Amino acid sequence: MKITQLTTYESKAEHFAGGEFIKKPIFPSMPLRGAHDLTPADAPVATDFLGFGVAITGSSCYNLSLMEKEERTALLQKVYGKDGLNLSTARLCVGSCDYSAELYSYDDVEGDVALQHFSIDRDRAYVIPMIKEILAIRPDLYLFSSPWSPPGWMKTGGSIGGGYMRAEFVDCYVEYYLRFLQAYEAEGIHISAMTPQNETETHQHGKMPACRWHPDIEAAFIKQMRRRLDEQGMDVKIWMYDHDFAEAEARVHWSLDSIEGLREAVDGVAFHYYSGALEMTEPLRAAYPDLRCHFTEAGPRIYDHYGTDFCKWGIMMSKVLQGGFGSFCGWNLMLDETGGPNVGPFFCGGLITRDYTTGALSYSGQYKTFRHIAPFVDKNAEIYPVKVGGMGDPMSKYPKKIPTPWVTLIKNPDGTAAYILVNEYEDKQQVQFRVDGQWYYAELLPRSLSTILIEK
């Protein structure tokens, strides 16, 4: 039996900033009365997690294309290789998004309902080549696609920025999207799942590629898209909504309950975290337990704890795993030191930052969190919530409460297992757990993320 603790943490000491992925052995122990007992749930919440990933946006591809080939290959091996982060899913953009170096759709000719001018040629400059390089390293990468806007002429206002999808162009847009999927397939890039629209509830005031969709229009698109995919014999899943937790009940749950034929056409629901909380999806998941939820967007902020927010991402990924979601996808794979190229009002950071002038690389807190979790969750792993026991909260200390860590247990088919532990507090935490009847003891440093790897 070999048990190892891997820890990343911040330090308040002036002489020491902290540590990243520090490896230390965990030894057999006698039980300690004052430590938190870790008790996994009796049954797993999921056994078919697709994996972790990030979005391979146009801006990410542009920044990658500026690197020397040898340096880029080494970096992509660190991200997608089995001995690296082991990222196994990725999101692709259908045309331009707010993190693109250029603004375009695949048919910008006004009124071209026959799609005679449809072309993905703009993607061939650096987007498709970078995706192919990633696939050469990770051929089994699970790809899903999301559009930020239909061509402007299909929307109110006529612009790629903002507006509403118009019902009269739904069938045309189905064919547009179908051509995109087929064109990428012809390039050797198989897309396994799709969302109809990124963030259906916002137009971002016309400041970036965006489009609002009424639930009835989204449902009409999904049902027609399902028919056309089936007619073409294409194995592509459809994940609806692709927006914030806050509308899980009012929009998603209502649509599935009320719109005839929608449930049969949909394979999953995609969520972001910018408004609301993951717990708001619980009624939806209870009502439709066979409909898988997926977490499809959230990334670092370039000017806000960029390299040190690993506890935040540890908690978010723990919630996704314990909620039985099917996948977790972050935002941009790579941006420059200003969060660019960018078309829009936001300052997102990349999983990795490449300085535009010097080429120097720096790594986000989200990258560090992936390092602690993604390599230890195999396909077909069993995922267990963990009850954290303790001595309770003494009322004499009120309003101060005794903090407890976030804990998730992963059991892999090869017999390895991993506890993922997040201590977001300023206090050190003491935990103990059993393996084959034997107690083991570990300490969680303040503001730390730990992986306890169990190898038999």
HELIX and SHEET records of a PDB file:
HELIX    1   1 GLY A   58  SER A   65  1                                   8    
HELIX    2   2 LYS A   69  TYR A   80  1                                  12    
HELIX    3   3 ASP A  121  ARG A  124  5                                   4    
HELIX    4   4 VAL A  127  ILE A  137  1                                  11    
HELIX    5   5 GLY A  152  MET A  154  5                                   3    
HELIX    6   6 ALA A  167  PHE A  169  5                                   3    
HELIX    7   7 VAL A  170  ALA A  186  1                                  17    
HELIX    8   8 GLN A  204  GLY A  206  5                                   3    
HELIX    9   9 PRO A  215  GLU A  231  1                                  17    
HELIX   10  10 PHE A  245  GLU A  247  5                                   3    
HELIX   11  11 ALA A  248  HIS A  253  3                                   6    
HELIX   12  12 TRP A  254  SER A  258  1                                   5    
HELIX   13  13 LEU A  262  ALA A  265  1                                   4    
HELIX   14  14 LEU A  278  THR A  281  5                                   4    
HELIX   15  15 GLU A  282  ALA A  287  1                                   6    
HELIX   16  16 PHE A  310  GLN A  322  1                                  13    
HELIX   17  17 GLY A  365  ILE A  373  1                                   9    
HELIX   18  18 ALA A  374  PHE A  376  5                                   3    
HELIX   19  19 MET A  395  LYS A  397  5                                   3    
SHEET    1   A 9 GLY A  18  PRO A  25  0                                        
SHEET    2   A 9 LYS A   2  GLU A  10 -1                                        
SHEET    3   A 9 SER A 448  GLU A 455 -1                                        
SHEET    4   A 9 ALA A 417  ASN A 423 -1                                        
SHEET    5   A 9 TRP A 406  LYS A 411 -1                                        
SHEET    6   A 9 GLU A 382  VAL A 388 -1                                        
SHEET    7   A 9 HIS A  36  PRO A  40 -1                                        
SHEET    8   A 9 GLN A 429  VAL A 435  1                                        
SHEET    9   A 9 GLN A 438  LEU A 444 -1                                        
SHEET    1   B 8 ARG A 292  GLU A 297  0                                        
SHEET    2   B 8 GLY A 268  HIS A 272  1                                        
SHEET    3   B 8 LYS A 237  ASP A 244  1                                        
SHEET    4   B 8 ALA A 193  MET A 194  1                                        
SHEET    5   B 8 TYR A 142  PRO A 147  1                                        
SHEET    6   B 8 THR A  89  VAL A  94  1                                        
SHEET    7   B 8 GLY A  51  ALA A  55  1                                        
SHEET    8   B 8 SER A 327  ASN A 332  1                                        
SHEET    1   C 3 MET A 334  ASP A 336  0                                        
SHEET    2   C 3 ILE A 352  ARG A 354  1                                        
SHEET    3   C 3 LEU A 361  TYR A 363 -1                                        
END                                                                             
